[in-house]
Amino acid sequence: MSEDTLTTSGIGRHGATRLPSVDVDSFNIELKDDDGFLGDRASKGAFRKILDTLRKPLKKNGEDPFGSKDAVTIPKTTLDEALVGDDVGAAALVHGAIEEFAQELAYVTQRFLKTKAWADTERIVVGGGFRQSRVGELAIARTDIILKAEGFKVDLVPIRFHPDEAGLIGCLHLAPSWIFEAHDSILAVDIGGTNIRCGVVETRWKKAADLSKASVWKSELWRHADDEPTREGAVKRLVKMLKELISAADSEGLKLAPFIGIACPGVINEDGSIAKGAQNLPGNWESSKFNLPASLIEAIPEIGGHDTAVLMHNDGVAQGLSEAPFMQDVERWGVLTIGTGLGNARFTNRKKDKDQDKDEKKEKKSKD
């Protein structure tokens, strides 16, 4: 892709380390030990594996309260209900799994905290699908206690937005603030190994300039893993979802900004290509011949009569950015997302000053 066909319309770089409100110190770190990637020890699958291991002796005697089902097929709601149900054996199993998983998560978190990129981290928010359950909340709280007991001065807290919406809301923080002045919403895309979620995110910028009151107005979910599409088929479906949302927003009278924020797994190059980490997506997204932002601009060249701009960043970064307005009492903070793997990012808050305000106004004036 040549310099004059950059897909960001001059408003920023994909996978940028400097964003409007934070500096991204690191993301998608892949720590390893002798057994492989450390993130695999603190994933949703790791918790289910621990639970199955604890159930083995009970299965032999036919006393497993969860029957013959593999842990991976047991709904989160069933596990949550076991914690407060009358079957103390089931509750004990789940509590045991929570304890072992918390020990693993604490170990992995310590390894991150000992890296140069994560030095002096004051708070870590935990997102991902695992967080959206009572089991997940207890595991996070227990991990926080373990870390403090071992002398780490860091707080571990659950992400406040629903994990299904946090990535979409975080996309707002990829865009410069001037883009919100004449618009009340943006399009956002959160791409995962199983699902692609698109949404219209209301900025509510006039109520809270820090975007703390932002919310998802409408979203669409496609489980691409069920359909097993080609890469081109996935992009075509994504474009269709976005166009339907544009139409819905227009019908409702929302003023969509000519901006699409994308949260995507992997290491994102500044030209919009993906260096690595997209192996769970349909087709080869790491090909040098594939550029998702460029594909979207080609399919949706304008929004509301203005040239479309697209910015893409790592999905862990985007989910973490949803917390940026609530992290102003610390300087350095991070995010861990517990899902198929363990996403991660570390941030340092940027101090707003007069020079920065002047730069943003100058940039806005050049676009008008």
C-alpha positions in Angstrom: 0.0 0.0 0.0 1.5 3.3 -1.1 1.8 6.4 1.2 -1.0 8.2 -0.6 -3.5 5.5 0.0 -3.2 5.3 3.8 -6.4 4.1 5.3 -6.6 6.5 8.2 -7.3 9.7 6.3 -4.5 11.4 8.3 -6.2 11.1 11.7 -3.8 8.5 13.1 -1.9 5.2 12.6 -3.2 1.7 13.0 -1.7 0.0 16.1 -0.4 3.3 17.3 1.6 3.6 20.5 0.4 7.2 21.1 -3.4 7.6 21.4 -5.4 10.7 22.4 -5.6 9.8 26.1 -2.9 7.2 26.7 0.5 5.9 25.5 0.3 2.2 24.8 3.5 0.9 26.4 3.0 -2.7 25.2 0.3 -5.1 23.9 0.0 -8.7 22.9 3.2 -9.7 24.8 3.7 -13.5 24.4 5.5 -14.7 27.5 6.7 -18.3 27.6 8.0 -20.9 30.0 9.1 -24.5 29.5 5.5 -25.6 29.0 4.7 -23.0 26.3 2.8 -19.7 26.3 2.0 -18.5 29.8 -1.3 -17.1 28.6 -2.5 -20.6 28.1 -2.4 -21.1 31.9 -4.9 -18.4 32.5 -7.5 -18.8 29.7 -11.1 -19.9 29.8 -9.9 -23.3 28.7 -7.4 -23.5 31.5 -10.2 -23.0 34.1 -12.3 -25.7 32.5 -9.3 -28.1 32.4 -8.7 -27.5 36.2 -12.3 -28.2 36.9 -12.2 -31.5 34.9 -9.0 -32.5 36.8 -10.7 -32.0 40.2 -13.7 -34.0 39.0 -11.8 -37.1 38.0 -11.8 -38.9 41.3 -15.5 -38.3 41.7 -16.3 -39.6 38.2 -14.7 -42.9 39.1 -17.1 -43.4 41.9 -20.1 -41.9 40.0 -20.3 -39.0 42.5 -19.6 -36.1 40.1 -22.3 -33.5 40.7 -22.0 -32.4 37.1 -22.5 -35.8 35.7 -20.5 -37.0 32.7 -20.3 -33.7 30.8 -16.9 -32.3 30.0 -16.4 -29.0 31.8 -16.2 -27.1 28.4 -19.9 -28.0 27.8 -21.1 -26.8 31.2 -22.7 -23.3 31.0 -21.3 -20.5 33.0 -24.7 -20.1 34.6 -24.6 -23.7 35.9 -21.3 -23.1 37.6 -22.5 -19.8 39.1 -25.6 -21.5 40.4 -23.5 -24.3 42.0 -21.8 -21.7 44.1 -25.0 -20.8 45.9 -27.0 -24.1 45.5 -27.7 -26.8 48.1 -25.2 -29.2 46.7 -22.1 -28.4 48.8 -20.1 -30.9 46.8 -20.7 -29.0 43.6 -19.9 -25.7 45.3 -16.7 -27.2 46.7 -15.6 -28.3 43.3 -16.2 -24.9 41.7 -14.5 -23.1 44.6 -11.6 -25.5 44.3 -11.2 -24.7 40.6 -11.5 -21.0 41.3 -8.6 -21.2 43.9 -6.3 -23.2 41.5 -7.1 -20.9 38.6 -6.5 -17.8 40.8 -3.1 -19.2 41.7 -2.3 -19.6 38.0 -3.6 -16.1 37.1 -1.5 -14.6 39.9 1.6 -16.4 38.7 1.1 -15.2 35.1 0.2 -11.6 36.3 3.4 -11.6 38.3 5.4 -12.5 35.2 3.9 -9.6 33.4 4.6 -7.2 36.3 8.2 -8.2 36.2 8.7 -7.2 32.6 10.2 -3.8 31.7 7.0 -2.8 29.8 4.8 -3.5 32.8 7.0 -2.0 35.5 5.3 0.2 38.1 1.8 -0.9 37.0 -0.7 0.4 39.6 -3.9 -1.2 38.5 -5.0 -4.0 36.2 -8.5 -4.4 34.8 -9.6 -7.9 33.8 -12.0 -8.3 30.8 -12.9 -11.1 28.4 -15.8 -13.5 28.5 -14.5 -15.2 31.7 -15.1 -12.0 33.7 -18.8 -12.0 32.9 -19.7 -14.6 35.6 -19.7 -14.9 39.3 -17.0 -17.5 39.0 -14.9 -15.0 37.0 -15.4 -12.3 39.5 -14.4 -14.5 42.4 -11.3 -15.6 40.6 -10.3 -12.0 39.9 -10.9 -11.0 43.6 -8.9 -14.0 44.8 -6.0 -13.2 42.5 -6.0 -9.7 43.8 -5.6 -11.0 47.3 -2.8 -13.4 46.3 -0.9 -10.6 44.6 -1.2 -8.3 47.6 -0.1 -11.1 50.0 3.0 -11.6 47.9 3.9 -8.0 48.1 2.7 -6.6 44.8 1.3 -3.1 45.1 -1.3 -3.5 42.3 -5.1 -3.6 42.3 -6.8 -6.2 40.1 -10.4 -5.3 39.2 -13.1 -6.5 36.8 -13.7 -4.4 33.7 -16.9 -2.3 34.3 -18.5 -2.5 30.9 -19.9 -5.8 29.7 -17.1 -7.6 27.8 -19.3 -7.8 24.7 -19.5 -4.0 24.7 -16.1 -3.0 26.1 -14.2 -3.5 22.9 -16.8 -1.5 20.9 -16.8 1.4 23.4 -13.0 1.3 23.6 -12.8 2.0 19.8 -14.0 5.6 20.7 -10.6 6.2 22.3 -8.8 5.5 19.0 -10.2 8.7 17.5 -9.1 12.2 18.1 -11.7 14.2 20.2 -12.4 16.8 17.6 -14.1 14.2 15.5 -16.9 14.0 18.1 -17.8 17.7 18.0 -20.2 17.5 15.1 -21.2 13.9 15.6 -22.9 11.8 18.3 -21.8 8.3 17.4 -19.4 6.1 15.6 -19.2 2.6 14.0 -17.1 0.1 15.9 -16.1 -3.5 15.1 -14.8 -6.1 17.6 -13.3 -9.2 15.9 -12.7 -12.4 17.7 -11.8 -16.0 16.9 -15.4 -17.1 17.3 -17.5 -13.9 16.8 -17.5 -10.6 14.9 -19.5 -7.9 16.7 -20.4 -4.6 15.1 -22.1 -1.7 16.8 -23.1 1.9 16.8 -21.5 3.6 19.8 -23.0 6.8 21.2 -20.3 9.1 22.4 -22.5 11.2 24.8 -19.6 13.5 24.5 -21.6 16.6 25.5 -22.5 14.9 28.8 -19.0 13.7 29.5 -16.1 14.8 27.3 -13.9 11.9 28.7 -16.4 9.4 27.1 -17.2 7.9 30.5 -20.9 7.9 29.6 -20.5 6.3 26.2 -22.8 3.4 25.4 -23.6 0.9 22.6 -26.8 2.0 20.9 -27.2 -1.0 18.7 -25.0 -4.0 17.9 -25.1 -7.1 15.6 -23.3 -10.4 16.3 -22.2 -13.0 13.8 -20.7 -16.3 15.0 -18.4 -16.8 12.0 -16.9 -19.9 13.6 -20.3 -21.7 12.9 -20.3 -20.7 9.2 -16.5 -21.2 8.5 -16.4 -18.5 5.8 -13.5 -17.6 3.6 -11.6 -14.4 4.4 -13.3 -12.6 1.6 -16.7 -14.0 2.7 -16.0 -12.7 6.2 -15.2 -9.2 5.0 -18.3 -9.2 2.8 -20.5 -10.2 5.8 -18.8 -7.5 7.9 -19.5 -4.8 5.3 -23.2 -5.9 5.1 -23.5 -5.6 8.9 -21.9 -2.1 8.9 -24.2 -0.9 6.1 -27.2 -2.1 7.9 -26.1 -0.2 11.1 -25.5 2.9 9.0 -29.0 2.7 7.7 -30.4 2.1 11.2 -28.5 5.0 12.6 -29.7 7.3 9.8 -33.3 6.2 10.3 -33.0 7.1 14.0 -31.5 10.5 13.3 -28.1 9.7 14.8 -25.2 11.7 13.4 -22.6 9.1 12.6 -19.0 10.3 12.4 -17.2 9.2 9.2 -15.1 6.9 11.3 -14.9 3.1 11.9 -12.9 1.8 14.8 -11.7 -1.8 14.7 -10.6 -4.1 17.5 -8.7 -7.1 16.1 -6.6 -9.9 17.5 -2.8 -9.7 16.8 0.0 -7.3 16.3 -1.3 -4.5 14.1 1.1 -2.8 11.7 0.7 1.0 11.2 -0.4 0.4 7.6 -3.3 -1.8 8.7 -1.8 -5.1 8.0 -1.5 -7.8 10.7 2.0 -9.0 11.6 1.0 -12.0 13.7 -1.6 -13.3 16.1 -4.6 -13.6 13.8 -4.4 -17.4 13.4 -7.9 -18.0 14.8 -9.6 -15.7 12.2 -11.2 -17.1 9.0 -8.6 -17.4 6.3 -5.1 -15.8 6.2 -5.4 -12.4 7.7 -1.7 -12.1 8.1 -1.1 -12.0 4.3 0.8 -9.0 3.0 -1.9 -8.8 0.3 -4.7 -8.4 2.8 -5.6 -5.1 4.5 -9.0 -5.0 6.3 -9.1 -1.2 6.8 -8.5 -0.7 3.0 -11.1 -3.2 2.2 -13.7 -1.4 4.4 -12.9 2.0 2.9 -13.3 0.5 -0.6 -16.7 -0.9 0.3 -17.8 2.1 2.4 -16.0 5.1 0.9 -18.3 7.7 2.6 -20.4 8.0 5.7 -22.8 10.9 5.9 -21.2 12.6 2.8 -17.7 12.6 4.3 -14.7 10.4 3.4 -14.6 7.3 5.7 -11.6 7.0 8.1 -10.7 3.7 9.7 -8.4 3.0 12.6 -7.6 -0.5 13.8 -5.9 -1.7 17.0 -5.4 -4.8 19.0 -8.6 -6.1 20.6 -7.0 -6.2 24.1 -6.0 -2.6 23.7 -9.5 -1.6 22.6 -11.1 -3.4 25.5 -8.8 -1.8 27.9 -9.4 1.7 26.5 -13.0 1.5 27.6 -11.6 1.9 31.1 -9.5 5.0 30.3 -11.9 7.6 31.8 -12.0 5.7 35.1 -8.2 5.3 35.4 -7.4 9.0 36.0 -6.4 8.4 39.6 -3.4 6.3 38.5 -0.6 6.9 36.0 0.3 3.4 34.8 -2.3 0.7 34.3 -2.9 -2.5 32.3 -5.6 -4.9 31.0 -5.8 -8.6 30.8 -8.6 -10.2 28.8 -9.4 -13.8 29.7 -10.9 -15.6 26.7 -9.6 -18.2 24.3 -6.2 -16.9 25.2 -4.9 -14.1 27.5 -4.9 -10.7 25.8 -2.8 -8.0 27.4 -1.9 -4.3 27.2 -0.2 -1.7 29.4 -1.0 2.0 29.3 0.4 5.2 30.6 -2.0 8.1 30.9 -1.2 11.2 28.9 -1.3 14.5 30.7 -3.5 17.0 28.9 -1.8 20.3 28.5 -2.2 23.5 26.5 0.2 22.5 23.8 -1.8 19.3 23.2 -5.1 21.2 23.0 -3.5 23.6 20.5 -2.2 20.6 18.4 -5.7 19.0 18.4 -7.4 22.3 17.3 -4.8 22.8 14.6 -5.3 19.3 13.3 -9.1 19.8 13.3 -8.8 23.1 11.4 -6.6 21.4 8.7 -9.4 18.8 8.2 -12.2 21.4 7.8 
